[in-house]
Amino acid sequence: MTIFRTFLKVLNKCKVPIITYTIILVLFGAFNMTTSDNSTNFVASKPDILIINNDEKIGVTEDLINYIEKNSNIIDIKADEEAINDALFYRDVNYIIYIPNNYRKDFLDNKNPKIEIKSTGDYQSSLAEMMLERYIKVANIYLKTFNTEDELISNVNNTLAKQSKIEVTSKLDTNQLSRVAFYYNFANYAILAGCVYVVCLILSSFKNEKIQKRTIISSMNYKKYNKQLLISNGLFAVVLWIFYVLLSFILLGNVMFTMHGVMYMANSLIFTICALTIAFLIGNIMNNKEAINGIVNVVALGSSFLCGSFVPMEWLPDTVLKIAHILPSYWYIKSNELLKTVEEFNFETLKPVLINMTVIIGFILLFVVITNIVSKNKRKS
């Protein structure tokens, strides 16, 4: 209990920077989470298309134009190349189709006439290109089958009129779960930075020369000493974790009362314990209070950038992700990303998440062992 009482006294003396630093982290985390509330769901829309027809508007040519008109927004621009290029540059139109002279006749004669196009190169122009290619591909197939133009047009229209029936079977609120994943991914930085800063600050106070000499000559075993210090610092880490969990209930709402919320909380608790052991190891190695801010930046910011806390994992290069495997943050954030795709909770669906949690527990044991070795060697020296 002596160590615990000393810990509380040191913590009380450090309360101003600790509270200030924690509030900054909480506000920054809440701000980033709320500003990321953007829906990434795809909404189908019609591209803006300009058709310049140099052929007679009859037969296949007319049918092609009608098909494009039904599935897009037709833009009317005067037939001047400078005006057309300006419209393309300013995104007034996404796709421009130039139907050449004698297109109908050449098509029916199986000469495969070429349609010139111009596009903005965005997703809307890609949609327009798919539409044009679909018509031409279907028409070319039926050209070899039917002898008359009317039969060809009729069958082309029947084929293109068929639509696939889409049935959404997933009941997941993907937008809400993405917000939860973002919040707990960002918590990687907040928890790691908070633990490293506070624990290192407290441990450096315990390294006062007089306190160290009294500890060394005491009958207390270094393992017991480390254990009591770890438990004392653990109380702070748990309080910090509870604070972030409560904040998630406020910001994220009812989803935190579901199994998804429970798993996110469990995953973050295991990572908080890991962050504590990391901080405890660093605190036993370093002796300089002035270096704490620099260490926080290296450990917390470095892990967050490498492992996907700030930038989504899918955007990171494979080389970076391979390096990130050696960091606990990678396995924590990977679990967060997996959880947002889980529909049913059973052993099979949770197996990858449980494996990641086991890896983090392995890191915890590793850091505890290394800390005991470092502490033992420092006592001998």
C-alpha positions as CSV (number, residue, x, y, z in Angstrom):
1,M,0.0,0.0,0.0
2,T,3.0,2.3,0.5
3,I,3.7,2.4,-3.3
4,F,0.0,3.0,-4.0
5,R,-0.2,5.9,-1.5
6,T,2.9,7.4,-3.1
7,F,1.5,6.9,-6.5
8,L,-1.7,8.9,-5.5
9,K,0.4,11.7,-4.1
10,V,2.5,12.0,-7.3
11,L,-0.7,11.8,-9.4
12,N,-2.2,14.6,-7.4
13,K,0.8,16.8,-7.9
14,C,0.6,16.1,-11.7
15,K,-3.1,16.6,-12.0
16,V,-3.0,19.9,-13.9
17,P,-1.0,18.7,-16.9
18,I,-2.7,15.3,-16.8
19,I,-6.2,16.8,-16.9
20,T,-5.2,19.3,-19.5
21,Y,-3.6,16.7,-21.7
22,T,-6.5,14.3,-21.4
23,I,-9.1,17.0,-22.2
24,I,-7.2,18.0,-25.3
25,L,-7.1,14.4,-26.5
26,V,-10.8,13.9,-25.7
27,L,-11.9,17.1,-27.6
28,F,-9.7,16.3,-30.5
29,G,-11.0,12.7,-30.7
30,A,-14.6,13.9,-30.5
31,F,-14.1,16.6,-33.1
32,N,-12.5,14.2,-35.6
33,M,-15.3,11.6,-35.0
34,T,-18.1,14.0,-35.5
35,T,-16.6,15.7,-38.6
36,S,-16.1,12.3,-40.2
37,D,-19.9,11.6,-40.3
38,N,-20.0,11.3,-44.1
39,S,-22.0,8.7,-45.9
40,T,-20.0,6.7,-48.4
41,N,-23.0,4.9,-49.8
42,F,-23.3,4.9,-53.6
43,V,-26.3,6.7,-55.1
44,A,-27.0,6.0,-58.7
45,S,-27.2,9.2,-60.8
46,K,-27.5,10.0,-64.5
47,P,-24.5,11.3,-66.3
48,D,-24.7,14.6,-68.3
49,I,-24.2,13.7,-72.0
50,L,-23.9,15.7,-75.2
51,I,-24.8,13.9,-78.4
52,I,-23.5,15.3,-81.7
53,N,-25.3,13.4,-84.5
54,N,-23.8,13.7,-88.0
55,D,-26.1,10.9,-89.3
56,E,-29.7,10.8,-90.2
57,K,-31.9,10.3,-87.1
58,I,-33.6,7.1,-88.3
59,G,-33.3,3.3,-87.6
60,V,-30.4,2.2,-85.4
61,T,-29.0,5.7,-85.1
62,E,-32.3,7.0,-83.7
63,D,-32.7,4.0,-81.4
64,L,-29.2,4.5,-80.0
65,I,-29.9,8.2,-79.3
66,N,-33.3,7.3,-77.7
67,Y,-31.5,4.8,-75.4
68,I,-28.9,7.3,-74.3
69,E,-31.6,9.9,-73.7
70,K,-33.6,7.6,-71.5
71,N,-30.6,6.8,-69.3
72,S,-28.9,10.2,-69.0
73,N,-29.3,13.9,-68.8
74,I,-29.0,15.3,-72.4
75,I,-27.1,18.6,-72.4
76,D,-27.8,21.1,-75.2
77,I,-24.6,23.0,-76.3
78,K,-24.1,24.8,-79.6
79,A,-22.0,22.8,-82.1
80,D,-18.8,24.7,-81.6
81,E,-15.7,22.8,-80.5
82,E,-14.5,25.6,-78.3
83,A,-17.8,25.8,-76.4
84,I,-17.9,22.0,-76.2
85,N,-14.3,21.9,-74.7
86,D,-15.2,24.6,-72.2
87,A,-18.3,22.7,-71.1
88,L,-16.1,19.6,-70.7
89,F,-13.5,21.5,-68.7
90,Y,-16.0,23.1,-66.4
91,R,-17.8,19.8,-65.9
92,D,-21.1,21.1,-67.5
93,V,-21.0,17.8,-69.4
94,N,-19.4,14.5,-68.5
95,Y,-19.4,12.7,-71.8
96,I,-19.6,13.7,-75.5
97,I,-20.7,11.3,-78.2
98,Y,-19.9,12.0,-81.9
99,I,-22.0,9.8,-84.2
100,P,-20.3,9.9,-87.6
101,N,-21.9,10.4,-91.0
102,N,-23.4,7.2,-92.5
103,Y,-23.2,5.4,-89.1
104,R,-26.5,3.5,-89.6
105,K,-25.6,2.3,-93.1
106,D,-22.0,1.3,-92.1
107,F,-23.4,-0.5,-89.0
108,L,-25.9,-2.5,-90.9
109,D,-23.3,-3.4,-93.5
110,N,-21.2,-4.8,-90.6
111,K,-18.4,-2.3,-91.1
112,N,-18.1,-1.6,-87.4
113,P,-18.2,2.2,-87.6
114,K,-16.3,4.0,-84.9
115,I,-18.0,6.5,-82.5
116,E,-15.7,9.2,-81.3
117,I,-16.0,10.4,-77.7
118,K,-14.7,12.9,-75.3
119,S,-15.0,12.6,-71.5
120,T,-14.1,14.1,-68.2
121,G,-12.6,10.9,-66.9
122,D,-14.7,10.8,-63.8
123,Y,-17.1,8.1,-62.5
124,Q,-20.0,9.7,-64.4
125,S,-18.2,9.5,-67.7
126,S,-17.4,5.9,-66.9
127,L,-21.1,5.2,-66.4
128,A,-21.8,6.8,-69.8
129,E,-19.1,4.8,-71.5
130,M,-20.5,1.5,-70.0
131,M,-24.0,2.5,-71.3
132,L,-22.7,3.2,-74.9
133,E,-20.6,0.1,-75.0
134,R,-23.6,-2.0,-73.7
135,Y,-25.8,-0.9,-76.5
136,I,-23.2,-1.4,-79.2
137,K,-22.2,-4.8,-77.9
138,V,-25.8,-6.1,-77.8
139,A,-26.6,-4.6,-81.2
140,N,-23.5,-6.2,-82.8
141,I,-24.6,-9.6,-81.4
142,Y,-28.1,-9.3,-82.9
143,L,-26.8,-8.0,-86.2
144,K,-25.5,-11.5,-86.9
145,T,-28.8,-13.1,-85.9
146,F,-31.6,-11.0,-87.5
147,N,-32.0,-10.0,-91.1
148,T,-34.2,-6.9,-90.8
149,E,-33.4,-3.6,-88.9
150,D,-36.8,-3.6,-87.2
151,E,-36.2,-7.1,-85.7
152,L,-32.7,-6.0,-84.6
153,I,-34.0,-2.9,-82.9
154,S,-36.9,-4.7,-81.2
155,N,-34.7,-7.4,-79.7
156,V,-32.0,-4.9,-78.6
157,N,-34.6,-2.9,-76.7
158,N,-36.1,-6.0,-75.1
159,T,-32.6,-7.1,-73.9
160,L,-31.6,-3.7,-72.6
161,A,-34.9,-3.3,-70.9
162,K,-34.2,-6.2,-68.6
163,Q,-33.0,-5.1,-65.2
164,S,-31.4,-7.2,-62.5
165,K,-33.4,-7.4,-59.3
166,I,-31.3,-6.3,-56.3
167,E,-32.3,-7.5,-52.9
168,V,-30.5,-6.1,-49.8
169,T,-30.0,-9.0,-47.4
170,S,-27.7,-7.3,-44.9
171,K,-29.4,-5.5,-42.0
172,L,-26.2,-3.8,-40.9
173,D,-26.2,-0.1,-40.4
174,T,-22.9,0.3,-42.2
175,N,-22.8,4.1,-41.9
176,Q,-23.3,3.9,-38.1
177,L,-20.8,1.1,-37.6
178,S,-18.2,3.0,-39.7
179,R,-18.6,5.9,-37.3
180,V,-18.0,3.5,-34.3
181,A,-14.9,2.0,-36.0
182,F,-13.6,5.5,-36.7
183,Y,-14.1,6.5,-33.1
184,Y,-12.3,3.5,-31.7
185,N,-9.6,3.6,-34.3
186,F,-8.8,7.2,-33.2
187,A,-8.9,6.0,-29.6
188,N,-5.7,4.1,-30.4
189,Y,-3.9,7.4,-30.4
190,A,-5.7,8.9,-27.5
191,I,-5.3,5.9,-25.2
192,L,-1.7,5.3,-26.1
193,A,-0.7,8.9,-25.8
194,G,-2.6,9.4,-22.5
195,C,-1.0,6.2,-21.0
196,V,2.5,6.9,-22.1
197,Y,2.4,10.6,-21.0
198,V,0.9,10.0,-17.6
199,V,2.7,6.8,-16.7
200,C,6.1,8.1,-17.8
201,L,5.5,11.3,-15.8
202,I,4.7,9.3,-12.7
203,L,7.5,6.7,-13.0
204,S,10.0,9.5,-13.5
205,S,9.0,10.9,-10.2
206,F,9.6,7.5,-8.6
207,K,13.1,7.6,-10.0
208,N,14.1,10.4,-7.6
209,E,17.5,9.4,-6.2
210,K,16.3,9.3,-2.5
211,I,13.2,7.2,-3.4
212,Q,15.3,4.8,-5.5
213,K,17.8,4.2,-2.7
214,R,15.1,3.5,-0.2
215,T,13.4,1.1,-2.6
216,I,16.7,-0.8,-3.3
217,I,17.6,-1.2,0.4
218,S,14.1,-2.2,1.3
219,S,13.0,-5.9,1.6
220,M,10.5,-5.5,-1.3
221,N,11.2,-7.7,-4.3
222,Y,11.6,-5.9,-7.6
223,K,8.8,-8.0,-9.1
224,K,6.4,-7.0,-6.3
225,Y,7.5,-3.4,-6.6
226,N,6.8,-3.5,-10.4
227,K,3.5,-5.3,-9.8
228,Q,2.2,-2.7,-7.4
229,L,3.3,0.2,-9.6
230,L,1.7,-1.5,-12.6
231,I,-1.6,-2.0,-10.7
232,S,-1.5,1.6,-9.5
233,N,-1.0,2.9,-13.0
234,G,-3.6,0.5,-14.2
235,L,-6.2,2.3,-12.2
236,F,-5.5,5.4,-14.2
237,A,-5.6,3.5,-17.5
238,V,-9.0,2.0,-16.6
239,V,-10.4,5.4,-15.7
240,L,-9.1,6.8,-19.0
241,W,-10.7,3.8,-20.8
242,I,-14.1,4.3,-19.0
243,F,-14.0,8.0,-19.9
244,Y,-13.6,7.1,-23.6
245,V,-16.3,4.5,-23.5
246,L,-18.8,6.9,-21.8
247,L,-17.9,9.4,-24.5
248,S,-18.7,6.8,-27.2
249,F,-22.1,6.3,-25.7
250,I,-22.8,10.0,-25.9
251,L,-21.5,10.5,-29.4
252,L,-22.6,7.2,-31.0
253,G,-25.9,6.4,-29.2
254,N,-27.8,3.2,-29.2
255,V,-25.3,1.2,-31.3
256,M,-23.1,1.0,-28.2
257,F,-25.8,-1.1,-26.4
258,T,-25.6,-3.8,-29.1
259,M,-23.2,-6.7,-29.4
260,H,-21.1,-4.6,-31.8
261,G,-20.7,-2.0,-29.0
262,V,-19.8,-4.6,-26.5
263,M,-17.1,-6.1,-28.7
264,Y,-15.6,-2.6,-29.5
265,M,-15.4,-1.9,-25.8
266,A,-13.8,-5.3,-25.0
267,N,-11.3,-4.8,-27.8
268,S,-10.4,-1.3,-26.6
269,L,-10.0,-2.5,-23.0
270,I,-7.5,-5.2,-24.0
271,F,-5.6,-2.5,-26.0
272,T,-5.7,-0.1,-23.0
273,I,-4.0,-2.8,-20.9
274,C,-1.4,-3.2,-23.7
275,A,-0.9,0.6,-23.9
276,L,-0.3,0.5,-20.1
277,T,2.4,-2.1,-20.4
278,I,4.1,-0.2,-23.2
279,A,4.0,3.0,-21.1
280,F,5.4,1.0,-18.1
281,L,8.3,-0.3,-20.1
282,I,9.2,3.1,-21.6
283,G,8.9,4.6,-18.1
284,N,11.4,2.1,-16.7
285,I,13.9,2.7,-19.5
286,M,13.8,6.5,-19.7
287,N,15.0,8.9,-16.9
288,N,14.4,12.3,-18.5
289,K,11.1,14.1,-17.8
290,E,11.8,16.5,-20.6
291,A,11.8,13.7,-23.2
292,I,8.2,12.6,-22.4
293,N,6.5,14.8,-25.1
294,G,8.9,13.5,-27.7
295,I,8.3,9.9,-26.8
296,V,4.5,10.4,-26.9
297,N,4.9,11.7,-30.5
298,V,7.1,8.9,-31.6
299,V,5.1,6.0,-30.0
300,A,1.5,7.2,-30.2
301,L,1.7,9.2,-33.5
302,G,4.0,6.8,-35.2
303,S,1.7,3.8,-34.3
304,S,-1.4,5.7,-35.4
305,F,-0.1,6.7,-38.8
306,L,1.4,3.3,-39.6
307,C,-1.5,1.2,-38.4
308,G,-4.5,3.0,-39.8
309,S,-5.8,5.1,-36.9
310,F,-5.8,8.4,-38.9
311,V,-5.7,7.0,-42.5
312,P,-7.9,3.9,-43.3
313,M,-6.0,0.6,-43.6
314,E,-7.2,0.1,-47.2
315,W,-5.4,3.3,-48.3
316,L,-2.0,2.3,-46.8
317,P,0.7,0.7,-48.9
318,D,1.3,-3.0,-48.4
319,T,4.8,-2.3,-47.3
320,V,3.6,-0.1,-44.5
321,L,1.0,-2.7,-43.3
322,K,3.7,-5.4,-43.3
323,I,5.8,-3.2,-41.0
324,A,2.8,-2.4,-38.9
325,H,2.3,-6.1,-38.0
326,I,5.0,-5.7,-35.3
327,L,2.9,-3.1,-33.5
328,P,-0.1,-3.9,-31.2
329,S,-2.1,-1.0,-32.7
330,Y,-2.3,-2.9,-36.0
331,W,-4.1,-5.9,-34.4
332,Y,-6.4,-3.5,-32.4
333,I,-7.4,-1.5,-35.5
334,K,-7.7,-4.6,-37.6
335,S,-10.3,-6.0,-35.2
336,N,-12.2,-2.7,-35.3
337,E,-12.4,-2.9,-39.1
338,L,-13.5,-6.5,-38.9
339,L,-16.2,-5.9,-36.4
340,K,-18.1,-3.4,-38.6
341,T,-18.7,-6.1,-41.1
342,V,-19.9,-8.8,-38.7
343,E,-23.7,-9.5,-39.1
344,E,-24.1,-12.6,-36.8
345,F,-22.1,-13.2,-33.7
346,N,-20.8,-16.7,-33.4
347,F,-17.4,-18.4,-33.0
348,E,-16.8,-18.5,-36.8
349,T,-17.5,-14.8,-37.4
350,L,-15.6,-13.7,-34.3
351,K,-12.6,-16.0,-34.8
352,P,-10.4,-13.5,-36.6
353,V,-11.2,-10.9,-33.9
354,L,-10.4,-13.3,-31.1
355,I,-7.1,-14.2,-32.8
356,N,-6.2,-10.5,-33.0
357,M,-7.1,-10.0,-29.3
358,T,-4.9,-13.0,-28.4
359,V,-2.0,-11.4,-30.3
360,I,-2.5,-8.2,-28.2
361,I,-2.5,-10.3,-25.0
362,G,0.8,-11.8,-26.2
363,F,2.2,-8.3,-26.6
364,I,1.1,-7.6,-23.0
365,L,2.9,-10.6,-21.6
366,L,6.0,-9.7,-23.7
367,F,6.2,-6.1,-22.4
368,V,5.7,-7.3,-18.8
369,V,8.6,-9.7,-19.1
370,I,10.9,-7.2,-20.7
371,T,10.0,-4.6,-18.0
372,N,10.9,-7.0,-15.3
373,I,14.3,-7.8,-17.0
374,V,15.0,-4.1,-17.4
375,S,14.1,-3.3,-13.8
376,K,16.2,-6.2,-12.5
377,N,19.3,-5.1,-14.5
378,K,18.9,-1.5,-13.3
379,R,18.8,-2.6,-9.7
380,K,22.0,-4.5,-10.1
381,S,23.8,-1.6,-11.9
